[in-house]
Amino acid sequence: GVLDNAGFPAVVTAHFVPIEGQQRPRTTILIKFAEEVLRRESRLG
């Protein structure tokens, strides 16, 4: 995917969250970056 090709391997999931008083739930997108990305970014800091 786009993140992998940009050098940021990750697992992306979408979740529906109900919102009180609204007919449709809100979509939340969760991005879990690979450990190698977190290590690299912490070094750049």
PyMOL Python script that loads the backbone (N, CA, C, O; Angstrom):
from pymol import cmd

cmd.read_pdbstr("""\
ATOM      1  N   GLY A   1       0.809  -1.180   0.000  1.00  0.00           N
ATOM      2  CA  GLY A   1       0.000   0.000   0.000  1.00  0.00           C
ATOM      3  C   GLY A   1       0.863   1.259   0.000  1.00  0.00           C
ATOM      4  O   GLY A   1       2.087   1.200  -0.115  1.00  0.00           O
ATOM      5  N   VAL A   2       0.205   2.368   0.129  1.00  0.00           N
ATOM      6  CA  VAL A   2       0.859   3.673   0.072  1.00  0.00           C
ATOM      7  C   VAL A   2       1.897   3.820   1.181  1.00  0.00           C
ATOM      8  O   VAL A   2       3.015   4.266   0.926  1.00  0.00           O
ATOM      9  N   LEU A   3       1.536   3.447   2.416  1.00  0.00           N
ATOM     10  CA  LEU A   3       2.493   3.588   3.520  1.00  0.00           C
ATOM     11  C   LEU A   3       3.712   2.696   3.313  1.00  0.00           C
ATOM     12  O   LEU A   3       4.842   3.128   3.544  1.00  0.00           O
ATOM     13  N   ASP A   4       3.496   1.462   2.880  1.00  0.00           N
ATOM     14  CA  ASP A   4       4.620   0.552   2.625  1.00  0.00           C
ATOM     15  C   ASP A   4       5.560   1.126   1.571  1.00  0.00           C
ATOM     16  O   ASP A   4       6.778   1.118   1.752  1.00  0.00           O
ATOM     17  N   ASN A   5       4.999   1.622   0.473  1.00  0.00           N
ATOM     18  CA  ASN A   5       5.822   2.170  -0.609  1.00  0.00           C
ATOM     19  C   ASN A   5       6.554   3.439  -0.206  1.00  0.00           C
ATOM     20  O   ASN A   5       7.576   3.779  -0.803  1.00  0.00           O
ATOM     21  N   ALA A   6       6.049   4.142   0.796  1.00  0.00           N
ATOM     22  CA  ALA A   6       6.703   5.353   1.287  1.00  0.00           C
ATOM     23  C   ALA A   6       7.723   5.043   2.382  1.00  0.00           C
ATOM     24  O   ALA A   6       8.343   5.957   2.924  1.00  0.00           O
ATOM     25  N   GLY A   7       7.904   3.751   2.713  1.00  0.00           N
ATOM     26  CA  GLY A   7       8.877   3.370   3.728  1.00  0.00           C
ATOM     27  C   GLY A   7       8.319   3.354   5.139  1.00  0.00           C
ATOM     28  O   GLY A   7       9.077   3.424   6.107  1.00  0.00           O
ATOM     29  N   PHE A   8       7.004   3.262   5.267  1.00  0.00           N
ATOM     30  CA  PHE A   8       6.353   3.228   6.572  1.00  0.00           C
ATOM     31  C   PHE A   8       5.433   2.014   6.668  1.00  0.00           C
ATOM     32  O   PHE A   8       4.213   2.174   6.663  1.00  0.00           O
ATOM     33  N   PRO A   9       5.991   0.796   6.756  1.00  0.00           N
ATOM     34  CA  PRO A   9       5.123  -0.375   6.845  1.00  0.00           C
ATOM     35  C   PRO A   9       4.213  -0.285   8.065  1.00  0.00           C
ATOM     36  O   PRO A   9       4.641   0.092   9.156  1.00  0.00           O
ATOM     37  N   ALA A  10       2.944  -0.642   7.853  1.00  0.00           N
ATOM     38  CA  ALA A  10       1.956  -0.517   8.923  1.00  0.00           C
ATOM     39  C   ALA A  10       0.770  -1.424   8.639  1.00  0.00           C
ATOM     40  O   ALA A  10       0.575  -1.897   7.519  1.00  0.00           O
ATOM     41  N   VAL A  11      -0.017  -1.653   9.682  1.00  0.00           N
ATOM     42  CA  VAL A  11      -1.303  -2.331   9.555  1.00  0.00           C
ATOM     43  C   VAL A  11      -2.369  -1.268   9.793  1.00  0.00           C
ATOM     44  O   VAL A  11      -2.344  -0.571  10.807  1.00  0.00           O
ATOM     45  N   VAL A  12      -3.300  -1.148   8.859  1.00  0.00           N
ATOM     46  CA  VAL A  12      -4.347  -0.131   8.960  1.00  0.00           C
ATOM     47  C   VAL A  12      -5.700  -0.830   9.054  1.00  0.00           C
ATOM     48  O   VAL A  12      -6.014  -1.706   8.248  1.00  0.00           O
ATOM     49  N   THR A  13      -6.502  -0.430  10.052  1.00  0.00           N
ATOM     50  CA  THR A  13      -7.846  -0.978  10.210  1.00  0.00           C
ATOM     51  C   THR A  13      -8.835   0.167  10.397  1.00  0.00           C
ATOM     52  O   THR A  13      -8.480   1.244  10.875  1.00  0.00           O
ATOM     53  N   ALA A  14     -10.078  -0.087  10.013  1.00  0.00           N
ATOM     54  CA  ALA A  14     -11.147   0.902  10.198  1.00  0.00           C
ATOM     55  C   ALA A  14     -12.158   0.346  11.189  1.00  0.00           C
ATOM     56  O   ALA A  14     -12.487  -0.840  11.158  1.00  0.00           O
ATOM     57  N   HIS A  15     -12.641   1.207  12.061  1.00  0.00           N
ATOM     58  CA  HIS A  15     -13.601   0.815  13.089  1.00  0.00           C
ATOM     59  C   HIS A  15     -14.749   1.817  13.093  1.00  0.00           C
ATOM     60  O   HIS A  15     -14.544   3.015  12.903  1.00  0.00           O
ATOM     61  N   PHE A  16     -15.962   1.310  13.312  1.00  0.00           N
ATOM     62  CA  PHE A  16     -17.137   2.171  13.425  1.00  0.00           C
ATOM     63  C   PHE A  16     -17.425   2.415  14.892  1.00  0.00           C
ATOM     64  O   PHE A  16     -17.509   1.473  15.680  1.00  0.00           O
ATOM     65  N   VAL A  17     -17.576   3.674  15.260  1.00  0.00           N
ATOM     66  CA  VAL A  17     -17.829   4.065  16.647  1.00  0.00           C
ATOM     67  C   VAL A  17     -19.190   4.756  16.703  1.00  0.00           C
ATOM     68  O   VAL A  17     -19.386   5.790  16.065  1.00  0.00           O
ATOM     69  N   PRO A  18     -20.134   4.190  17.467  1.00  0.00           N
ATOM     70  CA  PRO A  18     -21.448   4.843  17.553  1.00  0.00           C
ATOM     71  C   PRO A  18     -21.351   6.177  18.293  1.00  0.00           C
ATOM     72  O   PRO A  18     -20.624   6.302  19.278  1.00  0.00           O
ATOM     73  N   ILE A  19     -22.084   7.154  17.809  1.00  0.00           N
ATOM     74  CA  ILE A  19     -22.118   8.482  18.418  1.00  0.00           C
ATOM     75  C   ILE A  19     -23.549   8.733  18.901  1.00  0.00           C
ATOM     76  O   ILE A  19     -24.500   8.674  18.122  1.00  0.00           O
ATOM     77  N   GLU A  20     -23.680   9.008  20.181  1.00  0.00           N
ATOM     78  CA  GLU A  20     -25.007   9.234  20.755  1.00  0.00           C
ATOM     79  C   GLU A  20     -25.688  10.419  20.076  1.00  0.00           C
ATOM     80  O   GLU A  20     -25.099  11.490  19.928  1.00  0.00           O
ATOM     81  N   GLY A  21     -26.923  10.209  19.673  1.00  0.00           N
ATOM     82  CA  GLY A  21     -27.695  11.268  19.047  1.00  0.00           C
ATOM     83  C   GLY A  21     -27.502  11.386  17.546  1.00  0.00           C
ATOM     84  O   GLY A  21     -28.134  12.227  16.907  1.00  0.00           O
ATOM     85  N   GLN A  22     -26.637  10.555  16.971  1.00  0.00           N
ATOM     86  CA  GLN A  22     -26.425  10.591  15.527  1.00  0.00           C
ATOM     87  C   GLN A  22     -26.838   9.254  14.929  1.00  0.00           C
ATOM     88  O   GLN A  22     -26.668   8.198  15.539  1.00  0.00           O
ATOM     89  N   GLN A  23     -27.379   9.328  13.732  1.00  0.00           N
ATOM     90  CA  GLN A  23     -27.885   8.127  13.081  1.00  0.00           C
ATOM     91  C   GLN A  23     -26.749   7.223  12.587  1.00  0.00           C
ATOM     92  O   GLN A  23     -26.842   5.998  12.666  1.00  0.00           O
ATOM     93  N   ARG A  24     -25.690   7.831  12.085  1.00  0.00           N
ATOM     94  CA  ARG A  24     -24.583   7.040  11.522  1.00  0.00           C
ATOM     95  C   ARG A  24     -23.395   7.041  12.467  1.00  0.00           C
ATOM     96  O   ARG A  24     -23.124   8.044  13.127  1.00  0.00           O
ATOM     97  N   PRO A  25     -22.678   5.908  12.537  1.00  0.00           N
ATOM     98  CA  PRO A  25     -21.482   5.874  13.393  1.00  0.00           C
ATOM     99  C   PRO A  25     -20.327   6.645  12.755  1.00  0.00           C
ATOM    100  O   PRO A  25     -20.321   6.891  11.549  1.00  0.00           O
ATOM    101  N   ARG A  26     -19.373   7.013  13.564  1.00  0.00           N
ATOM    102  CA  ARG A  26     -18.162   7.687  13.092  1.00  0.00           C
ATOM    103  C   ARG A  26     -17.145   6.608  12.718  1.00  0.00           C
ATOM    104  O   ARG A  26     -17.050   5.581  13.390  1.00  0.00           O
ATOM    105  N   THR A  27     -16.400   6.838  11.665  1.00  0.00           N
ATOM    106  CA  THR A  27     -15.348   5.911  11.257  1.00  0.00           C
ATOM    107  C   THR A  27     -14.023   6.380  11.838  1.00  0.00           C
ATOM    108  O   THR A  27     -13.615   7.525  11.641  1.00  0.00           O
ATOM    109  N   THR A  28     -13.359   5.485  12.556  1.00  0.00           N
ATOM    110  CA  THR A  28     -12.039   5.764  13.108  1.00  0.00           C
ATOM    111  C   THR A  28     -11.041   4.869  12.385  1.00  0.00           C
ATOM    112  O   THR A  28     -11.246   3.659  12.291  1.00  0.00           O
ATOM    113  N   ILE A  29      -9.969   5.453  11.880  1.00  0.00           N
ATOM    114  CA  ILE A  29      -8.931   4.692  11.185  1.00  0.00           C
ATOM    115  C   ILE A  29      -7.735   4.574  12.113  1.00  0.00           C
ATOM    116  O   ILE A  29      -7.186   5.576  12.571  1.00  0.00           O
ATOM    117  N   LEU A  30      -7.336   3.332  12.386  1.00  0.00           N
ATOM    118  CA  LEU A  30      -6.221   3.053  13.288  1.00  0.00           C
ATOM    119  C   LEU A  30      -5.016   2.609  12.460  1.00  0.00           C
ATOM    120  O   LEU A  30      -5.109   1.670  11.671  1.00  0.00           O
ATOM    121  N   ILE A  31      -3.889   3.290  12.646  1.00  0.00           N
ATOM    122  CA  ILE A  31      -2.654   2.955  11.938  1.00  0.00           C
ATOM    123  C   ILE A  31      -1.647   2.459  12.965  1.00  0.00           C
ATOM    124  O   ILE A  31      -1.256   3.197  13.869  1.00  0.00           O
ATOM    125  N   LYS A  32      -1.228   1.203  12.820  1.00  0.00           N
ATOM    126  CA  LYS A  32      -0.209   0.624  13.703  1.00  0.00           C
ATOM    127  C   LYS A  32       1.068   0.458  12.886  1.00  0.00           C
ATOM    128  O   LYS A  32       1.179  -0.445  12.056  1.00  0.00           O
ATOM    129  N   PHE A  33       2.027   1.344  13.138  1.00  0.00           N
ATOM    130  CA  PHE A  33       3.283   1.286  12.402  1.00  0.00           C
ATOM    131  C   PHE A  33       4.127   0.120  12.883  1.00  0.00           C
ATOM    132  O   PHE A  33       4.073  -0.259  14.053  1.00  0.00           O
ATOM    133  N   ALA A  34       4.909  -0.445  11.972  1.00  0.00           N
ATOM    134  CA  ALA A  34       5.822  -1.535  12.308  1.00  0.00           C
ATOM    135  C   ALA A  34       6.879  -1.025  13.286  1.00  0.00           C
ATOM    136  O   ALA A  34       7.226   0.156  13.280  1.00  0.00           O
ATOM    137  N   GLU A  35       7.378  -1.913  14.111  1.00  0.00           N
ATOM    138  CA  GLU A  35       8.380  -1.559  15.123  1.00  0.00           C
ATOM    139  C   GLU A  35       9.603  -0.893  14.492  1.00  0.00           C
ATOM    140  O   GLU A  35      10.188   0.015  15.083  1.00  0.00           O
ATOM    141  N   GLU A  36       9.990  -1.335  13.304  1.00  0.00           N
ATOM    142  CA  GLU A  36      11.160  -0.746  12.630  1.00  0.00           C
ATOM    143  C   GLU A  36      10.946   0.743  12.341  1.00  0.00           C
ATOM    144  O   GLU A  36      11.893   1.526  12.403  1.00  0.00           O
ATOM    145  N   VAL A  37       9.728   1.129  12.031  1.00  0.00           N
ATOM    146  CA  VAL A  37       9.421   2.538  11.775  1.00  0.00           C
ATOM    147  C   VAL A  37       9.563   3.338  13.061  1.00  0.00           C
ATOM    148  O   VAL A  37      10.143   4.424  13.052  1.00  0.00           O
ATOM    149  N   LEU A  38       9.041   2.817  14.165  1.00  0.00           N
ATOM    150  CA  LEU A  38       9.130   3.517  15.448  1.00  0.00           C
ATOM    151  C   LEU A  38      10.580   3.695  15.887  1.00  0.00           C
ATOM    152  O   LEU A  38      10.952   4.757  16.387  1.00  0.00           O
ATOM    153  N   ARG A  39      11.398   2.665  15.703  1.00  0.00           N
ATOM    154  CA  ARG A  39      12.826   2.771  16.060  1.00  0.00           C
ATOM    155  C   ARG A  39      13.523   3.814  15.197  1.00  0.00           C
ATOM    156  O   ARG A  39      14.271   4.652  15.701  1.00  0.00           O
ATOM    157  N   ARG A  40      13.272   3.757  13.903  1.00  0.00           N
ATOM    158  CA  ARG A  40      13.902   4.703  12.976  1.00  0.00           C
ATOM    159  C   ARG A  40      13.504   6.138  13.312  1.00  0.00           C
ATOM    160  O   ARG A  40      14.361   7.020  13.365  1.00  0.00           O
ATOM    161  N   GLU A  41      12.240   6.372  13.534  1.00  0.00           N
ATOM    162  CA  GLU A  41      11.770   7.728  13.812  1.00  0.00           C
ATOM    163  C   GLU A  41      12.281   8.241  15.155  1.00  0.00           C
ATOM    164  O   GLU A  41      12.540   9.436  15.297  1.00  0.00           O
ATOM    165  N   SER A  42      12.431   7.359  16.143  1.00  0.00           N
ATOM    166  CA  SER A  42      12.950   7.807  17.445  1.00  0.00           C
ATOM    167  C   SER A  42      14.418   8.221  17.334  1.00  0.00           C
ATOM    168  O   SER A  42      14.863   9.123  18.044  1.00  0.00           O
ATOM    169  N   ARG A  43      15.171   7.567  16.447  1.00  0.00           N
ATOM    170  CA  ARG A  43      16.571   7.955  16.227  1.00  0.00           C
ATOM    171  C   ARG A  43      16.658   9.325  15.561  1.00  0.00           C
ATOM    172  O   ARG A  43      17.583  10.091  15.830  1.00  0.00           O
ATOM    173  N   LEU A  44      15.697   9.634  14.694  1.00  0.00           N
ATOM    174  CA  LEU A  44      15.718  10.912  13.977  1.00  0.00           C
ATOM    175  C   LEU A  44      15.248  12.063  14.849  1.00  0.00           C
ATOM    176  O   LEU A  44      15.557  13.226  14.586  1.00  0.00           O
ATOM    177  N   GLY A  45      14.504  11.730  15.881  1.00  0.00           N
ATOM    178  CA  GLY A  45      14.007  12.526  16.816  1.00  0.00           C
ATOM    179  C   GLY A  45      13.604  13.747  17.240  1.00  0.00           C
ATOM    180  O   GLY A  45      13.167  13.891  18.382  1.00  0.00           O
TER     181      GLY A  45
END
""", "prot")
cmd.dss("prot")
cmd.show_as("cartoon", "prot")
cmd.util.cbc("prot")
cmd.orient("prot")
